Amino acid sequence: MSLAQDIAILKKIPMLADFQDDQLRLLAFSAETLEYLDGQTLFDEGERADGGLVIAEGEVSLQQRQKSGFTETDKVPTGSLLGESALLIETRRPCRAVAVGRVRVIRIRRALFKRMIQEYPELARQLFELHASRYQATVNSLKPIAHKMEELDDLSKASKTRGKTSDK
């Protein structure tokens, strides 16, 4: 694929959507392109993650280790980013990724990504805002669960109180 096609794919990744074309060009030019055949492992569960992989072509099966072997938990299509957190912090892969058919990925190492956000501080601010809004959305979606947990706690306390008074 051409550099222009890689830039178009990178631009569709939500984490990279606010990057300017020249920034995406630099990222695409500096990243590695890797190809995998059907059944080849892109990375394994628990492996050290040194960056992210953008699926430029093909589909990838995400699998979790079970007692009986690996079980597919999801399939991710072209245009997906695997390892978003690994672009920013030292982490381990939470699952195994296996090529379904022929797969081409754009590998962005953490060192390259960090250099990009150091050279373009506005990118760091945009990424901070993106993650802050995601965390806020997560907190908001958990609020109903927190209220239910409080109700359960109140019921449990009331039940214990009734049990103590009936024992007397």
Backbone as JSON Lines, residues from 0, in Angstrom:
{"i":0,"aa":"M","n":[0.84,-1.19,0.0],"ca":[0.0,0.0,0.0],"c":[0.88,1.25,0.0]}
{"i":1,"aa":"S","n":[0.29,2.33,-0.41],"ca":[1.04,3.57,-0.48],"c":[1.0,4.31,0.85]}
{"i":2,"aa":"L","n":[1.89,5.27,0.96],"ca":[1.94,6.12,2.15],"c":[0.61,6.85,2.32]}
{"i":3,"aa":"A","n":[0.02,7.31,1.22],"ca":[-1.27,8.02,1.27],"c":[-2.37,7.12,1.82]}
{"i":4,"aa":"Q","n":[-2.37,5.85,1.43],"ca":[-3.38,4.91,1.94],"c":[-3.18,4.65,3.43]}
{"i":5,"aa":"D","n":[-1.93,4.53,3.85],"ca":[-1.64,4.33,5.27],"c":[-2.1,5.55,6.09]}
{"i":6,"aa":"I","n":[-1.86,6.73,5.57],"ca":[-2.28,7.96,6.25],"c":[-3.81,7.98,6.38]}
{"i":7,"aa":"A","n":[-4.51,7.58,5.33],"ca":[-5.98,7.54,5.36],"c":[-6.48,6.56,6.43]}
{"i":8,"aa":"I","n":[-5.81,5.43,6.57],"ca":[-6.18,4.45,7.59],"c":[-5.92,5.01,8.99]}
{"i":9,"aa":"L","n":[-4.74,5.62,9.18],"ca":[-4.4,6.19,10.48],"c":[-5.37,7.29,10.88]}
{"i":10,"aa":"K","n":[-5.82,8.06,9.92],"ca":[-6.73,9.18,10.2],"c":[-8.07,8.69,10.74]}
{"i":11,"aa":"K","n":[-8.45,7.46,10.43],"ca":[-9.73,6.89,10.88],"c":[-9.67,6.37,12.32]}
{"i":12,"aa":"I","n":[-8.46,6.25,12.88],"ca":[-8.31,5.77,14.25],"c":[-8.69,6.92,15.19]}
{"i":13,"aa":"P","n":[-9.68,6.73,16.08],"ca":[-10.12,7.84,16.95],"c":[-8.98,8.52,17.7]}
{"i":14,"aa":"M","n":[-8.02,7.75,18.18],"ca":[-6.91,8.33,18.94],"c":[-6.03,9.24,18.07]}
{"i":15,"aa":"L","n":[-6.03,9.0,16.77],"ca":[-5.17,9.74,15.85],"c":[-5.94,10.73,14.97]}
{"i":16,"aa":"A","n":[-7.25,10.77,15.12],"ca":[-8.11,11.55,14.23],"c":[-7.8,13.05,14.23]}
{"i":17,"aa":"D","n":[-7.28,13.57,15.35],"ca":[-6.98,15.0,15.43],"c":[-5.58,15.35,14.94]}
{"i":18,"aa":"F","n":[-4.79,14.36,14.56],"ca":[-3.46,14.63,14.04],"c":[-3.6,15.32,12.69]}
{"i":19,"aa":"Q","n":[-2.71,16.25,12.4],"ca":[-2.67,16.92,11.1],"c":[-2.08,15.96,10.06]}
{"i":20,"aa":"D","n":[-2.33,16.22,8.8],"ca":[-1.84,15.34,7.73],"c":[-0.32,15.18,7.77]}
{"i":21,"aa":"D","n":[0.41,16.27,8.02],"ca":[1.87,16.16,8.06],"c":[2.33,15.32,9.25]}
{"i":22,"aa":"Q","n":[1.6,15.38,10.36],"ca":[1.93,14.55,11.52],"c":[1.64,13.08,11.23]}
{"i":23,"aa":"L","n":[0.52,12.81,10.58],"ca":[0.19,11.43,10.2],"c":[1.19,10.89,9.17]}
{"i":24,"aa":"R","n":[1.62,11.76,8.26],"ca":[2.61,11.35,7.25],"c":[3.91,10.94,7.94]}
{"i":25,"aa":"L","n":[4.35,11.75,8.91],"ca":[5.57,11.43,9.65],"c":[5.41,10.12,10.42]}
{"i":26,"aa":"L","n":[4.24,9.95,11.03],"ca":[3.97,8.72,11.79],"c":[3.96,7.51,10.87]}
{"i":27,"aa":"A","n":[3.25,7.6,9.75],"ca":[3.17,6.48,8.8],"c":[4.53,6.17,8.2]}
{"i":28,"aa":"F","n":[5.3,7.2,7.88],"ca":[6.62,7.01,7.29],"c":[7.58,6.34,8.27]}
{"i":29,"aa":"S","n":[7.47,6.69,9.55],"ca":[8.4,6.19,10.57],"c":[7.98,4.84,11.15]}
{"i":30,"aa":"A","n":[6.73,4.47,10.98],"ca":[6.23,3.2,11.52],"c":[6.68,2.04,10.63]}
{"i":31,"aa":"E","n":[6.51,0.83,11.15],"ca":[6.86,-0.38,10.39],"c":[5.6,-0.98,9.8]}
{"i":32,"aa":"T","n":[5.73,-1.6,8.65],"ca":[4.64,-2.37,8.07],"c":[5.01,-3.84,8.19]}
{"i":33,"aa":"L","n":[4.1,-4.61,8.75],"ca":[4.31,-6.05,8.94],"c":[3.18,-6.82,8.28]}
{"i":34,"aa":"E","n":[3.5,-7.99,7.75],"ca":[2.46,-8.83,7.13],"c":[2.45,-10.19,7.8]}
{"i":35,"aa":"Y","n":[1.23,-10.72,7.95],"ca":[1.02,-12.01,8.59],"c":[0.12,-12.86,7.69]}
{"i":36,"aa":"L","n":[0.35,-14.15,7.73],"ca":[-0.49,-15.1,6.99],"c":[-1.51,-15.69,7.95]}
{"i":37,"aa":"D","n":[-2.53,-16.31,7.39],"ca":[-3.6,-16.91,8.17],"c":[-3.05,-17.81,9.28]}
{"i":38,"aa":"G","n":[-3.49,-17.55,10.5],"ca":[-3.09,-18.38,11.63],"c":[-1.84,-17.91,12.35]}
{"i":39,"aa":"Q","n":[-1.11,-16.98,11.79],"ca":[0.09,-16.49,12.45],"c":[-0.29,-15.59,13.62]}
{"i":40,"aa":"T","n":[0.51,-15.68,14.69],"ca":[0.27,-14.89,15.89],"c":[0.96,-13.53,15.77]}
{"i":41,"aa":"L","n":[0.18,-12.46,15.95],"ca":[0.73,-11.11,15.95],"c":[1.42,-10.83,17.27]}
{"i":42,"aa":"F","n":[0.78,-11.24,18.36],"ca":[1.36,-11.17,19.71],"c":[0.61,-12.14,20.6]}
{"i":43,"aa":"D","n":[1.23,-12.46,21.73],"ca":[0.65,-13.45,22.63],"c":[0.22,-12.8,23.94]}
{"i":44,"aa":"E","n":[-0.72,-13.41,24.6],"ca":[-1.22,-12.94,25.89],"c":[-0.08,-12.87,26.91]}
{"i":45,"aa":"G","n":[0.01,-11.75,27.62],"ca":[1.03,-11.58,28.64],"c":[2.36,-11.05,28.12]}
{"i":46,"aa":"E","n":[2.5,-10.97,26.81],"ca":[3.73,-10.48,26.2],"c":[3.89,-8.98,26.46]}
{"i":47,"aa":"R","n":[5.12,-8.53,26.62],"ca":[5.4,-7.1,26.79],"c":[4.96,-6.36,25.53]}
{"i":48,"aa":"A","n":[4.23,-5.27,25.72],"ca":[3.73,-4.49,24.59],"c":[4.6,-3.25,24.42]}
{"i":49,"aa":"D","n":[5.21,-3.12,23.25],"ca":[6.11,-1.98,23.0],"c":[5.46,-0.92,22.12]}
{"i":50,"aa":"G","n":[4.17,-1.06,21.84],"ca":[3.47,-0.08,21.03],"c":[2.15,-0.61,20.53]}
{"i":51,"aa":"G","n":[1.59,0.08,19.54],"ca":[0.3,-0.31,19.0],"c":[0.39,-0.83,17.58]}
{"i":52,"aa":"L","n":[-0.63,-1.58,17.2],"ca":[-0.73,-2.12,15.85],"c":[-2.03,-1.65,15.23]}
{"i":53,"aa":"V","n":[-1.94,-1.0,14.09],"ca":[-3.13,-0.6,13.34],"c":[-3.34,-1.65,12.25]}
{"i":54,"aa":"I","n":[-4.53,-2.23,12.23],"ca":[-4.82,-3.23,11.2],"c":[-5.13,-2.48,9.91]}
{"i":55,"aa":"A","n":[-4.2,-2.56,8.97],"ca":[-4.33,-1.85,7.69],"c":[-5.11,-2.67,6.67]}
{"i":56,"aa":"E","n":[-4.99,-3.99,6.77],"ca":[-5.73,-4.9,5.88],"c":[-5.99,-6.18,6.64]}
{"i":57,"aa":"G","n":[-7.19,-6.72,6.49],"ca":[-7.51,-8.01,7.07],"c":[-8.27,-7.93,8.37]}
{"i":58,"aa":"E","n":[-8.31,-9.07,9.05],"ca":[-9.07,-9.22,10.28],"c":[-8.22,-10.01,11.27]}
{"i":59,"aa":"V","n":[-8.37,-9.69,12.55],"ca":[-7.58,-10.33,13.59],"c":[-8.5,-10.92,14.65]}
{"i":60,"aa":"S","n":[-8.21,-12.15,15.04],"ca":[-8.94,-12.82,16.1],"c":[-8.24,-12.55,17.43]}
{"i":61,"aa":"L","n":[-9.0,-12.03,18.4],"ca":[-8.47,-11.82,19.75],"c":[-8.9,-13.0,20.6]}
{"i":62,"aa":"Q","n":[-7.94,-13.6,21.3],"ca":[-8.19,-14.83,22.03],"c":[-7.65,-14.76,23.45]}
{"i":63,"aa":"Q","n":[-8.41,-15.35,24.38],"ca":[-8.0,-15.41,25.78],"c":[-7.66,-16.84,26.14]}
{"i":64,"aa":"R","n":[-6.65,-16.99,26.98],"ca":[-6.23,-18.31,27.43],"c":[-7.25,-18.86,28.43]}
{"i":65,"aa":"Q","n":[-7.69,-20.07,28.19],"ca":[-8.59,-20.8,29.09],"c":[-7.88,-22.09,29.49]}
{"i":66,"aa":"K","n":[-8.45,-22.83,30.4],"ca":[-7.83,-24.1,30.8],"c":[-7.71,-25.06,29.62]}
{"i":67,"aa":"S","n":[-8.67,-25.0,28.71],"ca":[-8.68,-25.92,27.57],"c":[-7.96,-25.37,26.33]}
{"i":68,"aa":"G","n":[-7.3,-24.22,26.47],"ca":[-6.62,-23.61,25.34],"c":[-7.11,-22.19,25.13]}
{"i":69,"aa":"F","n":[-6.97,-21.68,23.94],"ca":[-7.39,-20.3,23.66],"c":[-8.81,-20.28,23.09]}
{"i":70,"aa":"T","n":[-9.58,-19.27,23.53],"ca":[-10.95,-19.07,23.07],"c":[-11.07,-17.67,22.47]}
{"i":71,"aa":"E","n":[-11.67,-17.59,21.3],"ca":[-11.85,-16.29,20.66],"c":[-12.86,-15.45,21.45]}
{"i":72,"aa":"T","n":[-12.47,-14.21,21.75],"ca":[-13.36,-13.29,22.46],"c":[-13.86,-12.18,21.56]}
{"i":73,"aa":"D","n":[-13.15,-11.93,20.46],"ca":[-13.55,-10.86,19.55],"c":[-12.8,-11.0,18.24]}
{"i":74,"aa":"K","n":[-13.34,-10.4,17.19],"ca":[-12.64,-10.26,15.91],"c":[-12.62,-8.78,15.61]}
{"i":75,"aa":"V","n":[-11.45,-8.29,15.22],"ca":[-11.32,-6.86,14.93],"c":[-10.97,-6.68,13.45]}
{"i":76,"aa":"P","n":[-11.64,-5.71,12.81],"ca":[-11.48,-5.52,11.37],"c":[-10.39,-4.51,11.01]}
{"i":77,"aa":"T","n":[-10.22,-4.33,9.72],"ca":[-9.35,-3.28,9.18],"c":[-9.74,-1.94,9.81]}
{"i":78,"aa":"G","n":[-8.72,-1.15,10.15],"ca":[-8.97,0.17,10.73],"c":[-9.01,0.17,12.24]}
{"i":79,"aa":"S","n":[-8.7,-0.96,12.86],"ca":[-8.7,-1.04,14.33],"c":[-7.29,-0.83,14.86]}
{"i":80,"aa":"L","n":[-7.22,-0.26,16.06],"ca":[-5.94,-0.08,16.76],"c":[-5.89,-1.07,17.91]}
{"i":81,"aa":"L","n":[-4.87,-1.91,17.91],"ca":[-4.63,-2.84,19.02],"c":[-3.48,-2.27,19.85]}
{"i":82,"aa":"G","n":[-3.7,-2.14,21.15],"ca":[-2.62,-1.66,22.01],"c":[-2.58,-0.16,22.17]}
{"i":83,"aa":"E","n":[-3.73,0.47,22.23],"ca":[-3.77,1.92,22.41],"c":[-3.0,2.35,23.66]}
{"i":84,"aa":"S","n":[-3.23,1.66,24.77],"ca":[-2.52,1.99,26.02],"c":[-1.02,1.82,25.88]}
{"i":85,"aa":"A","n":[-0.62,0.82,25.11],"ca":[0.8,0.53,24.93],"c":[1.54,1.63,24.17]}
{"i":86,"aa":"L","n":[0.79,2.5,23.49],"ca":[1.43,3.64,22.85],"c":[1.9,4.66,23.88]}
{"i":87,"aa":"L","n":[1.29,4.63,25.06],"ca":[1.56,5.64,26.08],"c":[2.32,5.12,27.29]}
{"i":88,"aa":"I","n":[2.07,3.87,27.66],"ca":[2.67,3.33,28.89],"c":[3.19,1.91,28.68]}
{"i":89,"aa":"E","n":[4.1,1.52,29.57],"ca":[4.61,0.15,29.59],"c":[3.48,-0.75,30.07]}
{"i":90,"aa":"T","n":[3.18,-1.78,29.3],"ca":[2.09,-2.69,29.65],"c":[2.32,-4.06,29.02]}
{"i":91,"aa":"R","n":[1.41,-4.97,29.3],"ca":[1.46,-6.32,28.73],"c":[0.21,-6.55,27.89]}
{"i":92,"aa":"R","n":[0.31,-7.42,26.91],"ca":[-0.84,-7.73,26.05],"c":[-1.88,-8.52,26.84]}
{"i":93,"aa":"P","n":[-3.14,-8.08,26.83],"ca":[-4.18,-8.76,27.61],"c":[-4.71,-10.03,26.94]}
{"i":94,"aa":"C","n":[-4.34,-10.26,25.68],"ca":[-4.84,-11.42,24.96],"c":[-3.88,-11.77,23.83]}
{"i":95,"aa":"R","n":[-4.21,-12.84,23.14],"ca":[-3.45,-13.24,21.95],"c":[-4.17,-12.67,20.73]}
{"i":96,"aa":"A","n":[-3.39,-12.27,19.71],"ca":[-3.96,-11.79,18.45],"c":[-3.45,-12.69,17.33]}
{"i":97,"aa":"V","n":[-4.39,-13.24,16.54],"ca":[-4.05,-14.18,15.48],"c":[-4.67,-13.7,14.17]}
{"i":98,"aa":"A","n":[-3.88,-13.74,13.11],"ca":[-4.34,-13.32,11.78],"c":[-5.42,-14.26,11.26]}
{"i":99,"aa":"V","n":[-6.48,-13.66,10.72],"ca":[-7.54,-14.41,10.03],"c":[-7.37,-14.07,8.55]}
{"i":100,"aa":"G","n":[-6.8,-15.0,7.81],"ca":[-6.43,-14.7,6.43],"c":[-5.16,-13.86,6.42]}
{"i":101,"aa":"R","n":[-4.93,-13.18,5.31],"ca":[-3.75,-12.31,5.18],"c":[-4.03,-11.0,5.91]}
{"i":102,"aa":"V","n":[-3.06,-10.57,6.71],"ca":[-3.22,-9.35,7.51],"c":[-1.97,-8.48,7.34]}
{"i":103,"aa":"R","n":[-2.22,-7.18,7.18],"ca":[-1.12,-6.21,7.14],"c":[-1.36,-5.21,8.26]}
{"i":104,"aa":"V","n":[-0.33,-4.94,9.04],"ca":[-0.45,-3.99,10.15],"c":[0.6,-2.89,10.03]}
{"i":105,"aa":"I","n":[0.24,-1.75,10.62],"ca":[1.18,-0.64,10.77],"c":[1.56,-0.65,12.24]}
{"i":106,"aa":"R","n":[2.82,-0.93,12.51],"ca":[3.3,-1.03,13.9],"c":[3.9,0.31,14.31]}
{"i":107,"aa":"I","n":[3.32,0.88,15.37],"ca":[3.79,2.16,15.9],"c":[4.41,1.91,17.26]}
{"i":108,"aa":"R","n":[5.7,2.02,17.33],"ca":[6.39,1.8,18.62],"c":[6.13,2.96,19.57]}
{"i":109,"aa":"R","n":[6.11,2.64,20.86],"ca":[5.87,3.65,21.89],"c":[6.89,4.78,21.8]}
{"i":110,"aa":"A","n":[8.15,4.46,21.59],"ca":[9.2,5.49,21.51],"c":[8.89,6.48,20.39]}
{"i":111,"aa":"L","n":[8.44,6.0,19.25],"ca":[8.08,6.87,18.13],"c":[6.88,7.74,18.51]}
{"i":112,"aa":"F","n":[5.87,7.14,19.12],"ca":[4.67,7.88,19.48],"c":[4.98,8.95,20.52]}
{"i":113,"aa":"K","n":[5.78,8.6,21.51],"ca":[6.16,9.58,22.54],"c":[6.95,10.74,21.94]}
{"i":114,"aa":"R","n":[7.83,10.42,20.99],"ca":[8.59,11.48,20.33],"c":[7.65,12.42,19.57]}
{"i":115,"aa":"M","n":[6.63,11.85,18.95],"ca":[5.63,12.67,18.23],"c":[4.93,13.63,19.18]}
{"i":116,"aa":"I","n":[4.48,13.14,20.32],"ca":[3.73,14.03,21.22],"c":[4.65,15.0,21.96]}
{"i":117,"aa":"Q","n":[5.94,14.67,22.04],"ca":[6.89,15.64,22.6],"c":[7.15,16.77,21.61]}
{"i":118,"aa":"E","n":[7.23,16.43,20.33],"ca":[7.48,17.43,19.3],"c":[6.25,18.28,19.0]}
{"i":119,"aa":"Y","n":[5.08,17.72,19.28],"ca":[3.82,18.43,19.02],"c":[2.99,18.43,20.31]}
{"i":120,"aa":"P","n":[3.28,19.36,21.23],"ca":[2.58,19.37,22.53],"c":[1.06,19.45,22.43]}
{"i":121,"aa":"E","n":[0.54,20.04,21.35],"ca":[-0.92,20.11,21.2],"c":[-1.52,18.71,21.07]}
{"i":122,"aa":"L","n":[-0.74,17.76,20.52],"ca":[-1.21,16.37,20.44],"c":[-1.36,15.78,21.83]}
{"i":123,"aa":"A","n":[-0.39,16.07,22.69],"ca":[-0.46,15.57,24.07],"c":[-1.71,16.1,24.76]}
{"i":124,"aa":"R","n":[-2.01,17.38,24.55],"ca":[-3.21,17.98,25.16],"c":[-4.47,17.31,24.62]}
{"i":125,"aa":"Q","n":[-4.52,17.09,23.31],"ca":[-5.68,16.45,22.7],"c":[-5.87,15.02,23.21]}
{"i":126,"aa":"L","n":[-4.76,14.3,23.35],"ca":[-4.84,12.94,23.88],"c":[-5.31,12.93,25.33]}
{"i":127,"aa":"F","n":[-4.8,13.9,26.11],"ca":[-5.24,14.01,27.5],"c":[-6.74,14.25,27.55]}
{"i":128,"aa":"E","n":[-7.24,15.17,26.73],"ca":[-8.67,15.48,26.71],"c":[-9.5,14.28,26.26]}
{"i":129,"aa":"L","n":[-9.0,13.54,25.26],"ca":[-9.7,12.35,24.79],"c":[-9.83,11.32,25.91]}
{"i":130,"aa":"H","n":[-8.72,11.06,26.59],"ca":[-8.75,10.06,27.67],"c":[-9.57,10.55,28.86]}
{"i":131,"aa":"A","n":[-9.49,11.83,29.17],"ca":[-10.28,12.38,30.28],"c":[-11.77,12.22,29.99]}
{"i":132,"aa":"S","n":[-12.18,12.47,28.75],"ca":[-13.61,12.33,28.42],"c":[-14.03,10.86,28.46]}
{"i":133,"aa":"R","n":[-13.14,9.96,28.06],"ca":[-13.46,8.53,28.15],"c":[-13.61,8.1,29.61]}
{"i":134,"aa":"Y","n":[-12.71,8.55,30.47],"ca":[-12.81,8.19,31.89],"c":[-14.08,8.75,32.5]}
{"i":135,"aa":"Q","n":[-14.44,9.98,32.12],"ca":[-15.67,10.58,32.64],"c":[-16.89,9.78,32.17]}
{"i":136,"aa":"A","n":[-16.88,9.35,30.93],"ca":[-17.98,8.53,30.4],"c":[-18.07,7.21,31.16]}
{"i":137,"aa":"T","n":[-16.92,6.62,31.48],"ca":[-16.92,5.38,32.25],"c":[-17.49,5.61,33.64]}
{"i":138,"aa":"V","n":[-17.07,6.68,34.3],"ca":[-17.59,7.01,35.62],"c":[-19.1,7.21,35.55]}
{"i":139,"aa":"N","n":[-19.56,7.95,34.57],"ca":[-21.0,8.19,34.42],"c":[-21.78,6.9,34.18]}
{"i":140,"aa":"S","n":[-21.21,5.99,33.41],"ca":[-21.92,4.73,33.15],"c":[-21.92,3.82,34.37]}
{"i":141,"aa":"L","n":[-20.98,4.02,35.29],"ca":[-20.93,3.2,36.51],"c":[-21.81,3.74,37.63]}
{"i":142,"aa":"K","n":[-22.25,4.98,37.53],"ca":[-23.07,5.57,38.59],"c":[-24.32,4.75,38.91]}
{"i":143,"aa":"P","n":[-25.09,4.29,37.92],"ca":[-26.26,3.47,38.25],"c":[-25.89,2.2,39.03]}
{"i":144,"aa":"I","n":[-24.76,1.62,38.7],"ca":[-24.3,0.42,39.4],"c":[-23.95,0.79,40.84]}
{"i":145,"aa":"A","n":[-23.3,1.94,41.04],"ca":[-22.95,2.38,42.39],"c":[-24.21,2.56,43.23]}
{"i":146,"aa":"H","n":[-25.26,3.13,42.64],"ca":[-26.51,3.33,43.38],"c":[-27.13,1.98,43.76]}
{"i":147,"aa":"K","n":[-27.09,1.02,42.86],"ca":[-27.63,-0.32,43.14],"c":[-26.8,-1.0,44.25]}
{"i":148,"aa":"M","n":[-25.49,-0.82,44.2],"ca":[-24.63,-1.4,45.24],"c":[-24.95,-0.79,46.6]}
{"i":149,"aa":"E","n":[-25.2,0.52,46.64],"ca":[-25.59,1.19,47.89],"c":[-26.91,0.63,48.41]}
{"i":150,"aa":"E","n":[-27.86,0.42,47.49],"ca":[-29.16,-0.15,47.88],"c":[-28.97,-1.55,48.47]}
{"i":151,"aa":"L","n":[-28.14,-2.36,47.82],"ca":[-27.87,-3.71,48.33],"c":[-27.21,-3.66,49.7]}
{"i":152,"aa":"D","n":[-26.27,-2.72,49.86],"ca":[-25.6,-2.56,51.15],"c":[-26.6,-2.18,52.24]}
{"i":153,"aa":"D","n":[-27.51,-1.24,51.91],"ca":[-28.55,-0.83,52.86],"c":[-29.46,-2.0,53.21]}
{"i":154,"aa":"L","n":[-29.85,-2.8,52.21],"ca":[-30.69,-3.98,52.47],"c":[-29.97,-4.99,53.35]}
{"i":155,"aa":"S","n":[-28.69,-5.18,53.08],"ca":[-27.89,-6.11,53.87],"c":[-27.81,-5.65,55.32]}
{"i":156,"aa":"K","n":[-27.56,-4.37,55.53],"ca":[-27.48,-3.82,56.89],"c":[-28.83,-3.95,57.59]}
{"i":157,"aa":"A","n":[-29.91,-3.66,56.89],"ca":[-31.25,-3.77,57.46],"c":[-31.55,-5.22,57.84]}
{"i":158,"aa":"S","n":[-31.14,-6.14,56.98],"ca":[-31.37,-7.56,57.26],"c":[-30.59,-8.0,58.5]}
{"i":159,"aa":"K","n":[-29.36,-7.56,58.64],"ca":[-28.53,-7.91,59.8],"c":[-29.12,-7.32,61.09]}
{"i":160,"aa":"T","n":[-29.63,-6.09,60.96],"ca":[-30.23,-5.42,62.12],"c":[-31.48,-6.18,62.56]}
{"i":161,"aa":"R","n":[-32.32,-6.61,61.59],"ca":[-33.52,-7.38,61.92],"c":[-33.13,-8.73,62.52]}
{"i":162,"aa":"G","n":[-32.08,-9.33,62.02],"ca":[-31.62,-10.61,62.56],"c":[-31.16,-10.48,64.0]}
{"i":163,"aa":"K","n":[-30.47,-9.41,64.34],"ca":[-29.97,-9.2,65.71],"c":[-31.13,-8.95,66.67]}
{"i":164,"aa":"T","n":[-32.15,-8.19,66.25],"ca":[-33.28,-7.9,67.14],"c":[-34.16,-9.12,67.32]}
{"i":165,"aa":"S","n":[-34.23,-10.02,66.35],"ca":[-35.07,-11.2,66.5],"c":[-34.36,-12.28,67.32]}
{"i":166,"aa":"D","n":[-33.02,-12.2,67.46],"ca":[-32.27,-13.15,68.26],"c":[-32.47,-12.91,69.74]}
{"i":167,"aa":"K","n":[-32.87,-11.72,70.13],"ca":[-32.99,-11.35,71.54],"c":[-34.26,-11.83,72.16]}
